[in-house]
Amino acid sequence: MLKSPKGRGRTWIGLPELLAMRHARFDWPLPTAGHARSGAAAAPLRARGMEFDQLRAWQPGDDSRHMHWKATARTGRPYTKLYQEESERPCVLCADLSPRMHFATMGVFKSVLAARVAMMIAFSACAARERVSALVMSSAGFALSPPLSGRRGVQSLAAALAAAFRGGPPAADSFAPRLSAAAPLLRRHAPWGSRLVLISDFLGADDVAAVRRLAARRPLLIVRLYDPLDRDLPPPGRYAVRDPLGELEFDSSAPAERRRFRRAFTETTRTLADIARASGGACLEFRTDRDPSRERARAVGR
């Protein structure tokens, strides 16, 4: 990881570093388009997600909607059409680079980690012959890229991610996009049966509800990013903090409060994992002080 006085690679990241993520390995916790699917992971695709394979004689139990009427009329014997899944399944990534993600007490900003993980997943999807598209959430709003095959989809995502960092750190009163506001866009952009990847810290009050709505008819890969301070209160003591609403002071010494704070984080992760599994997907976690390219992608909540 690059470290410079200006924070390159820690508080912001540029296009060269993003494209260099092609060398980072990402092990999918879900079957890819080139592998057989079974059980919950076999999310059905619309007809446009299937391509014609061959004709064969009709057999009892075949779906009458797939009857090939021209061949049946020509030969006088019933024939049915067989289909196979398209080799290029859509993979839609939603990367949260909103102002609250420009934060870390250790390692890199969550926004930088989100960009790196998004690129790792995009290169993996490209290698699996999946069409890559993205929605990048930042203080500039929502940047939507169309589904593109091969390196074009990955490069389009990299350009959108780099553009989100180009303006410098967001101001305290800058626009803060929410996953709940992005959900309608994602439902239209991620067709039934496509793979949807959500990358965020999921600390917003309505984030879990938005994830639950997005889980219908598409497998979710939920990637939760967190700073150690998101999960555990700092060492016992009195601390002063400031936000746009003013200053406040809190005491982190009470054992009951420390347990409550940790339990809230753990319960959110468990809920996200349950939603992901029910959709035929998985939930992952990455910490800001650990290099995602050196971490094995392991589903949580199992």
C-alpha positions in Angstrom: 0.0 0.0 0.0 1.3 3.4 -0.9 1.8 5.9 2.0 2.7 9.5 1.4 2.5 12.7 3.4 -0.6 13.7 1.4 -2.4 10.5 2.4 -2.3 8.8 -1.0 -3.5 5.2 -0.5 -4.7 5.9 3.1 -7.2 8.8 2.9 -7.7 8.8 -0.9 -6.8 6.6 -3.9 -6.2 7.3 -7.6 -6.8 5.5 -10.8 -3.3 3.8 -11.1 -3.7 2.2 -7.7 -7.3 1.1 -8.4 -6.3 -0.6 -11.7 -3.3 -2.2 -10.0 -5.8 -4.2 -7.9 -6.0 -6.6 -10.8 -3.1 -8.4 -9.2 -5.0 -8.9 -5.9 -6.8 -12.2 -5.6 -10.4 -12.4 -4.4 -12.0 -15.7 -3.7 -15.7 -15.6 -4.3 -17.8 -17.0 -1.5 -20.5 -17.6 -4.2 -20.6 -19.7 -7.4 -19.6 -17.6 -10.4 -21.3 -17.6 -13.8 -18.9 -20.3 -15.2 -19.7 -22.8 -12.4 -22.8 -24.9 -11.7 -25.3 -23.5 -9.2 -27.5 -25.4 -6.9 -29.9 -24.7 -4.0 -30.5 -21.1 -3.0 -27.6 -19.7 -5.0 -29.3 -20.7 -8.2 -31.3 -17.5 -8.6 -33.6 -17.7 -11.6 -32.9 -15.4 -14.6 -35.4 -13.8 -16.9 -35.8 -15.1 -20.4 -33.4 -12.5 -21.6 -30.8 -14.2 -19.3 -31.2 -17.5 -21.2 -29.9 -18.3 -24.6 -31.2 -21.0 -27.0 -29.2 -24.2 -27.0 -30.9 -27.0 -29.0 -34.1 -28.8 -30.0 -35.1 -32.2 -28.8 -38.2 -34.4 -28.9 -40.8 -33.3 -26.3 -40.9 -35.5 -23.2 -43.6 -35.8 -20.5 -43.0 -33.1 -17.9 -41.5 -30.5 -20.3 -42.8 -27.0 -20.1 -45.4 -26.4 -22.8 -44.3 -22.7 -23.0 -41.0 -23.9 -24.5 -42.7 -25.9 -27.3 -41.1 -25.3 -30.7 -44.3 -24.9 -32.7 -42.6 -24.6 -36.2 -40.7 -27.8 -35.8 -43.7 -29.5 -34.3 -45.9 -28.5 -37.3 -43.2 -29.4 -39.8 -42.5 -32.9 -38.5 -45.8 -33.8 -37.0 -44.0 -34.7 -33.7 -43.8 -32.4 -30.7 -40.4 -30.7 -30.1 -39.2 -28.5 -27.2 -36.5 -25.8 -27.0 -33.7 -26.2 -24.5 -31.9 -23.2 -23.0 -28.7 -22.5 -21.1 -27.8 -19.6 -18.9 -26.0 -16.7 -20.6 -22.3 -16.9 -19.9 -22.2 -13.2 -19.0 -24.3 -12.8 -15.9 -24.7 -9.1 -14.7 -22.7 -8.2 -11.7 -23.8 -4.8 -10.2 -21.6 -3.2 -7.5 -22.8 -0.5 -5.2 -19.8 1.2 -3.5 -20.5 3.6 -0.6 -18.0 6.5 -0.7 -20.3 8.9 1.2 -18.9 11.4 3.7 -19.2 9.1 6.7 -17.0 6.5 4.9 -14.1 9.1 4.9 -13.1 8.0 8.4 -10.7 5.6 10.2 -8.8 5.5 13.4 -6.5 2.8 12.1 -5.3 1.8 8.7 -7.0 3.4 5.7 -10.3 5.3 5.4 -13.3 3.1 4.9 -13.9 4.9 1.6 -10.4 3.8 0.4 -11.1 0.3 1.6 -14.4 0.3 -0.2 -12.8 1.3 -3.5 -10.1 -1.3 -3.2 -12.5 -4.1 -2.4 -14.9 -3.0 -5.2 -12.0 -3.3 -7.7 -11.0 -6.7 -6.4 -14.5 -8.0 -6.9 -14.9 -6.3 -10.3 -11.7 -8.0 -11.6 -12.9 -11.3 -10.2 -16.3 -10.9 -11.9 -14.5 -10.0 -15.2 -12.5 -13.2 -15.0 -15.7 -15.1 -14.5 -17.1 -13.6 -17.7 -19.7 -11.4 -15.8 -20.7 -8.0 -17.1 -19.7 -5.4 -14.6 -21.8 -2.3 -13.8 -21.7 0.0 -10.8 -23.4 2.7 -8.7 -20.9 4.8 -6.7 -22.3 6.8 -3.9 -20.4 10.0 -2.9 -20.9 13.6 -1.9 -21.3 14.3 -5.6 -24.3 12.1 -5.7 -24.9 8.8 -7.5 -22.6 7.8 -10.4 -24.2 5.0 -12.5 -22.2 3.0 -15.1 -23.9 0.7 -17.6 -23.1 -3.1 -17.7 -20.1 -3.7 -19.9 -18.2 -6.8 -20.8 -14.6 -7.5 -20.0 -12.1 -4.9 -19.0 -14.4 -2.1 -20.2 -16.8 -2.6 -17.2 -13.9 -2.7 -14.7 -12.3 0.4 -16.2 -15.6 2.3 -16.1 -15.9 1.4 -12.4 -12.3 2.5 -11.7 -13.0 5.8 -13.4 -16.1 6.4 -11.3 -14.3 5.5 -8.0 -11.3 7.8 -8.8 -13.6 10.7 -9.7 -15.2 10.4 -6.3 -11.8 11.1 -4.6 -10.7 13.8 -7.1 -12.4 16.6 -5.3 -10.7 16.0 -2.0 -12.3 15.2 1.4 -16.0 16.1 1.5 -17.1 19.2 3.5 -18.9 18.7 6.8 -22.2 20.0 5.3 -21.8 18.1 1.9 -24.5 15.9 0.5 -24.7 12.5 2.2 -26.3 9.9 0.0 -28.1 7.0 1.7 -28.5 3.4 0.6 -32.2 3.8 1.0 -32.2 6.5 -1.6 -30.1 4.3 -3.9 -32.3 1.3 -3.5 -34.8 2.2 -6.3 -31.9 2.9 -8.7 -30.4 -0.5 -7.8 -33.6 -2.4 -8.3 -33.9 -1.0 -11.8 -30.2 -1.4 -12.6 -29.8 -5.0 -11.2 -32.3 -7.2 -13.1 -33.9 -10.2 -11.6 -31.3 -12.9 -11.2 -28.2 -10.6 -11.4 -25.6 -10.6 -8.7 -25.8 -7.4 -6.6 -22.7 -6.5 -4.4 -23.3 -3.9 -1.6 -20.1 -2.4 -0.1 -20.6 -0.1 2.9 -20.3 0.1 6.7 -24.1 -0.2 7.1 -24.1 2.1 10.1 -27.1 4.1 8.8 -30.3 3.7 10.7 -32.2 2.6 7.6 -29.4 0.7 5.8 -30.6 -2.8 6.9 -34.1 -2.1 5.8 -32.8 -1.0 2.4 -30.7 -4.2 2.1 -33.8 -6.3 2.9 -35.7 -4.7 0.1 -32.9 -5.3 -2.4 -32.6 -9.0 -1.5 -35.8 -9.9 -3.4 -35.1 -12.0 -6.5 -31.4 -11.5 -6.7 -28.4 -12.9 -4.7 -26.7 -10.3 -2.5 -23.0 -10.2 -1.7 -22.9 -7.9 1.3 -19.4 -6.5 2.2 -19.4 -4.8 5.5 -16.4 -2.5 6.1 -15.6 -1.3 9.6 -13.1 0.5 11.7 -12.1 -1.0 15.1 -13.9 1.9 16.7 -17.2 0.9 15.0 -17.2 -2.4 16.9 -15.6 -1.5 20.2 -15.5 1.6 22.3 -12.1 3.1 22.9 -10.2 2.2 26.1 -12.0 3.3 29.3 -12.0 7.0 29.9 -13.8 10.3 29.1 -13.7 11.5 25.5 -14.9 14.7 23.7 -16.2 14.4 20.2 -17.7 16.8 17.7 -20.1 16.4 14.8 -22.1 18.9 12.7 -24.7 19.2 15.5 -22.1 20.3 18.1 -19.8 18.8 20.8 -20.5 16.1 23.4 -18.6 14.1 25.9 -18.9 10.4 26.7 -17.5 8.0 29.2 -16.5 4.6 27.8 -15.7 3.1 31.2 -19.0 1.4 32.0 -18.8 -2.4 31.2 -22.5 -2.6 30.4 -22.2 0.2 27.8 -19.2 -1.4 26.2 -21.1 -4.7 25.9 -24.1 -3.0 24.5 -22.0 -1.2 21.9 -20.3 -4.4 20.8 -23.6 -6.3 20.8 -25.3 -3.7 18.5 -22.5 -4.1 15.9 -22.6 -7.9 16.1 -26.4 -8.0 15.7 -26.3 -5.9 12.6 -23.7 -8.1 11.1 -25.8 -11.2 12.0 -28.9 -9.6 10.4 -27.0 -8.8 7.2 -25.7 -12.3 7.0 -29.2 -13.8 7.5 -30.6 -11.5 4.7 -27.7 -12.5 2.4 -28.1 -16.2 3.0 -31.8 -16.0 2.4 -31.2 -14.4 -1.0 -28.7 -17.1 -2.0 -25.7 -14.9 -1.2 -23.2 -14.2 1.5 -21.9 -11.5 3.9 -18.2 -10.6 4.3 -16.3 -8.2 6.6 -13.1 -6.3 6.1 -11.3 -4.1 8.7 -9.7 -0.8 7.9 -6.4 -1.9 9.4 -6.1 -5.1 7.4 -5.1 -5.4 3.7 -8.1 -6.9 1.9 -5.8 -8.4 -0.8 -4.2 -10.5 2.0 -7.4 -11.5 3.6 -9.3 -14.7 2.6 -12.9 -13.8 1.6 -14.9 -15.8 4.2 -18.6 -15.5 4.8 -19.6 -14.4 8.3 -22.5 -15.6 10.3 -21.9 -19.3 9.4 
